[in-house]
Amino acid sequence: MALRCYEEWSDDPKYYRTKVTTTPGCPKLPTSQWTLLLEGRAVDLDKVFTGRYSTAIDSKQTQSLGKGFELSLSQPTVSHKVKSAGDWGIATDIWTRALTFIMPWREEEVREYREYMSDIFGNHFYTVHERVLDFDRAVRLLVEQQKFLRLDDFTRFDGLKSSHLSAFGMVAMQSSHDSGTKTVRDSAGGKSQTRGGRGEPCHKWNRGECEKEARECLYFHVCDRGSCRGNHKRGECPSDKRGK
């Protein structure tokens, strides 16, 4: 049924987008993301999340309704990014409401996927939630590319799950390799310097003083006690407690 809808909507996406967004009870969603949904493509969670809070207007699209009437649709600028499980839940609640508004028969499928992803977030330490967000993005892109798949075809996502979330997965290993050679630009001379190349832990984070996200920090947000390097701070280190 979904494939038939996508085929019909792709004939005149602007017309169907206008028809949907002018229907009473239509959920709020950025214009560009409505277009993606109607085309069966994965939405951009950052733009969905921004649309929830932003009051800044980036651009305006105008659609003629005939007889001298026009409908103006505005899009917010991207100023909020999904960085946590909480952010993901808010953004996902928004786009899934929009999806089930145009495809009400997919409500159970969407609910099952949200529970599936919530369990994954809950089973992984918060410092690796960025990987979980990447996994979610990869799943939705796969469903976009293979439209016969459903969001609750969980066994079809096992390969992506292993690649993104396993310690030795391809994506996880590549991420670790890249983070070992982080560079920063010298504000004075404009030269790039490599720091944290040996994988040094962030001592400020261990003291609770680092204000940067793990992805932005030049050092790793891991335990700095001895050679532990666990996904916890020094004061929470199990080996430290055993030594007391």
N, C-alpha and C positions, 0 to 999 in steps of 0.2 A: 504493500500500500504506500509506503514511504517513497519508493522509487517512482511510482506513478505521479505522486505529488510533485516531486522534484522535476520530473520531465515536463509537467504542465506549467509549473511556476517559472521554469527556465525560459519558456517561450516569450514571456514579457515580465521580467522580474520587477521593473519599476511599477507596473500596474498592480501586481499582486502585493507589493510592499505597501503601496498607498492604500489598497483595499484592506489590508490587515491593520495598519496603523490608524486608520480612521474608524475601525470597528469599536463600538463601546466595550469597555473593559479590557482593552488591549494593554498588556504590561508595558512598562517603560523600558526601552532599550535603545542604545545609540543606533542611528540610521544605518551605518555601515554594518553593524552586527545583525540587523534584521535581514539585510541583503545576503549575508553569509548563511544565515539559517535557512532562508528560502532556497538557496542553492545547494543545501546539504553539506556545507563546509563548516569547519571548526571555527568557533568564535574566538576572538582575542580577549582573554579574561582581563587583561590590564585595561582595555578600553571599556569593557562591561563594568569593571570596578570603578573606573573613573566616572562613568556616567551616573553612578549612584551618588556621588558626592560633589562633582564639579559644577561650578556655576559659570565657568569661563567658556565662551563660545569660539570655536576654531573656524568653522566654515558653515555655509548654508547651501542646501540643495533645494531647487524649486521644481515642482512637478505640476504640469498643467492638468487641470481637471475639466477643461473645456468651458465654453460659454463665458470666457473672461475670468474664470476662477483659477487660482493657483494655490498649491499647498507648499509651504516652506518648511523644510526639515533641517534642523541644525545638529551638529556633532560636537561633543566636548573635546577639548584637548586632553592628551594623555598626561596626567600629572600624578596619578596614583598607580602603584604597581602591586600586584598580588605577591606577597612575600611570606605568608604564613598560612596555616591550616584555617585560621579564622577568616582571613581575607578570601581564601579559596571558597569557603562555605558561603560567604555573602555573594560573591560573584556568580557562583554556580547556582545558587537559589534564584538569581535574577534571570540568567539565560535559560535555565530549565523551565521556569514559569512561562517564558516566551515560547519555548519549543512546544510545550504541552498545550499552549493556547492555539497553535496552528495544527498540532498533531496530538489531540487529547488521548488517543489510544496508546501513546508511548509513556504515559504517566508511571506505570509500574516499572517499565524498563529504566526510566530515569531514577526512580526511587531506589531501585536495586543498585544502580551504579553509584549513587551518592553514598549508600551504606558501605559498599565495597571500598570506595576511596577513603571514607572516614575511618574504616578499620585499619587501612594501610597507614594513614597519618598517625593513628593511635598506637600502632605497633612499632613506630620508628621514632628515634630520639629527634627532638626539634631541630638539632643542628643539621640534620640531613633532609629536612622537609623540602629544601630546594630541589632535591632529586625526586621527591614524590611529585612536586609540581611539574617537573619535566616529564615524569612518567605519565601523568594525567594528560599533558599536552600531546605526547606521543600517541596515546590511546585514541584521543579524539581525532588526530590527524589520520590514523589508520582507518577509523570508521568513516572519515571523509573520503578517503581514497578507495575504500572497498565498501560501497554503500549497502551491500547485502548484509554487512555485519551490524549487530546491535551492541549498544553500550553494555548490555548484561551478558555478552558472550565472553565471560571472564577467562575461560581456558585459552582463548585465542590471543590473550594478552600476556601469557606466561613468559614468552620470549622477551618482550619489552620490559616486563617486570624484572626479570633476571638481569638484563642488560643495564637497567637504570638503578636498581636497588641492591643487587648483590655486591658484596665488597669487591668481587673480582669480575664484575660485569664490564662489558666493553665501554659503555658510557661512563660508568663510575671510575674505571681505571684511567680513562682519558682525562676526566675531570681532575683526578688527583695529580696526573702528570702535568697538566696545564697550571694548576695552582702552585706547583713547586717552582715555577719560573715566573712569578708575578713581576710586573714592571711598574715603575712609577716615574712620572715626568718631573724633573728638577725645575722648580718654578723660576729659579734664577737663570740657569743656562739653557733650559729647554732640552736637556739631555735626558735620555731614559736610563734608569738605574734598575738593576735586578736586585730584589730583596727577598728574604725568606726562602732562598733557593734550597736550603738544606731542610726545609720543613719545620722551622722553629715554631713552637707554640706561642700564642699571644699571652704574655704575662699579665697585661692589663685586663684581658678578658677573664683570666683566672682569678683576678682580684675583684672582678665585678665592675671594672672601671672603663672597659672598652665600649664605646658608643656606636661602633660600626657593625654592620651586618657581616656575617661570615664571608659572604661573597665579595665584600668590599675591603675587608681587612687585609693588610700585607702579610699577616701571620695567621697561623691556623688556630681555630677555636677548639682546642683540645687540651687535655690535662697536661700540665707542665711538670708533674712530679716524676722525677727520674726519667725512665723510658716508657712510662705508661701510655701516653697519647690516646687515652680513652675519650669518648664523647661526653665528658663531664668536667667540671672545674676541679681544681686541686683540692679544695675543701670538701668535695663530695667523693673523692677518690676512695674506692673500696680498699685498695692496698694500704693507703694512709691510715684508714681506720683500724685495719688489722694490726698495724705496727704500734698502736697506742695501748 
